[in-house]
């Protein structure tokens, strides 16, 4: 074969083969890729779940409206019966305003000393409001700490050194959080002392259940703090061992031991399924990936400026073999793979945050329901105490007579503006207690039941979100591959050049 044949064949082979990944362009495959891209673009996963959440909210609103309507009807019926009831003195089996109030109080707290009990319940209400304000401020400071990139510890760990250095503002937030935690302990201690004095009834039962749930929540938060401290310590030790290792070498015995420790902590977190720990772990992973992503593109080699220790801290949480971790460190970092991993971690973090928020919301609803029951008891007890201030001649009247025709119905005439005002106040408090206040308690209980439906939707949405991330990445790669390939037009100039060479050969001959 002469030189022209060799040159032409070599050029054509190079153009057609290029590298192992080269392939010929297919118009049919390209169209299939475009169809795939268009079809996937029409899939609105988020829109579907937004609609599902809206439907859930509508059902919840309907249930709450039903509660309000039911309590309103109960109040109307109760007031009609009250109008014809004696204020205090009636027949042996006749219901009086006093007995009506006592009947409403008995399920809440069966106490013979209503006036003495009123002081304790008012104190409870005051403590509940102070605790509510305290915890709201704690939540605000924890959000500020997270926004500043710092840890947001529970009260049990607020004085324990966290990971990393704190900014000036984060240090101030943490100091304020510590003060609030100390104040919460003192307020909760005073409230616990009141629980011991509560008589039997739903107030006592609800108070004990609330305290028990708070203790479980505090233990959950403390456990999450311990787990995250163990995780960070093991991860930092592993990263330090990787930093000391030489590229291309096998993992040392120490590195293997430290890797096992990291995975053991991760396995323990997974086994305990601590929602607060899951949230903190997911946030930590995203921060570490973001720290690497921020360094991409700062040099000619993507990932070069991301240290081996940083990369290893991310890899070890997903790779079970330390030899593979070291091998992956020696490979060029593919930004797309890291972005996909971040999207998956973000999806897990969103689910963990929703779960943790639901636990916190449940705790807030339990506290609010307890405070609502206390408020109902206060209204009923105050209404009863107002009846104690009535002028003696009012006590034997029927309620409607006492408020409308006192001077006409009693002989000698009995008319006292303060007594009438006390009756109106007592009736108003009674109606508010069994109406709006009790409806609030029932509404809070319905909101707690709705949390279960919200949790189920959150799991379904997270599962769909992870599939969406994987499908989106796969579809994007498939579309890019389908649109690529060597086209016939790419060889037009080459064929012309070879033709000229062939013609030149003939001329030279």
C-alpha positions, 0 to 999 in steps of 0.5 A: 500500500502506497503512502496515499492509501496509508494516509487516507486509511489512517485519517479515516480510522482516526475520525471514525474511532477517535476514542472508545466513547465515540459513536455514530450520530443517530437521528432516531436516537436523538429524537428519542432523547428529545422526546424523553426530555420533553416527557420528563419536563411534564412530570411535576412531582412537586406540584403533585405533592403541593396539591396533596398538602392543599387537600389535607389542609382543606380536610383539616379546615373542614374538621376545625369548622365542624368543631367550632360549629359543634361548640357554638351549638353546645353553648346556645343549648347551655345558655337556654338551660341556664336562663331557667336555672336558680342561681344557687338555691333550688329543689333537691334535684334541681340544677343551679348555676353553681351546680352547673359550674361544678359539673363542668369543673369536676372532670377537669379537677375534682376539688372541694376547695374551688376558691383555693384551687383558683390561686394554684391554677392562675399561677400555673397559667402564668408559668405556662405563658412564661415558658411559652415565651421562653421556648419561642425565644429559644427556637429563634436563637437556634434558627439564628445559630443554624443560619450562621452555620453553627450548631444549635444544641439542646439545653442539656448540651448548651454549655458543651463545646461544639464543632468549629469556631463560632463567629462573634454573633453566634457566640452571643446567640449561644450565650443568650440560649444558655440564659434562656435554658437556665430560666426554663429549668427554673420555670419548669421546676415551679410548674412541677411543684404545682403538679404535685398539688393538683387534684384528680382529673383531666388537668392532672392527667394532661399535666403528667402526660405533658411532662412525660413527653417533654422528658422524652423530647429532652432525652431525644435531644440529648441523645442526638447531641451525644451521637453527633459529638461521637460522629464528628470526633470519629470523622475528624480522626479519620480525616486526620489519618487520611491527611497523613496517608500517602496517595496511592498507598493501601489503607493503614491499620489505624485508618481501617479502625477509624473508618470502622468507628465512623461507620459504627456511629452511623449505624447506631444513628440509623438504628436509633432513628433519632429524628433530631440526630438525623436532622443534624447528621443531614445538615452536617453532610450538606455543609461538608459537600458545600465546602468542597463545591465552593472550591471547585473551579478555583484551579485547572483541576476540579477538586484539586483545592478540596483537600484529601481529608475533606473529600474523605470525610464525605466519601467514608459516610457512603463507601464501606471500604477504606481502600475504595475511599483512598482509591476514589481520592486519587481519581479526578473529581467529577463535579456532576457526581458530587452535585447529584450526591448533594441533591440526594443529601438535600432530599434526605435533609429535607425529610429529616427536617420535616420529621424533626419539625413534626416532633417539635410541633407535636410538643408545642401542640401538647403544651398548648392543649394543656395550657388551654385546659388550664385556661378553661379551668380558670374561667370556670373557677373565676365564674364560680368565685363571682357568684360568691359575691352576689347579694343574698337575695339573688341566690334564690332567684332564677337566673333570668329573673336575677338579670332582668327583673330583680326589683319586680320579682322579690319582696322586699325589692332586691336590686344591686348593680354589682350583683347583676354585673357579677352574674353577667360576668359569670355567665359570659365566662361560663359560655366562653369556657365551654365554647371558644376555650374548649373548642381551642383544646379540641382544635389543638387535639385535631391538629395533633392528629393531622400531624400523622397525615403530614408525616405520611405525606412527607415520607412519600414526598421524600421517596419521590424526590429521591427518585426524581433526582436519580431520574433527572440525572439519568435522563440528562445523561441519556439526552446528552448521549443521544444528541452526540455522535459523529455525523456524516457532515463532520467528514465532508471536509475530510473526504474532500481533502482525501479526494485532493490527495488522490487526484494529486497522486494521479497527477504526479504519476 
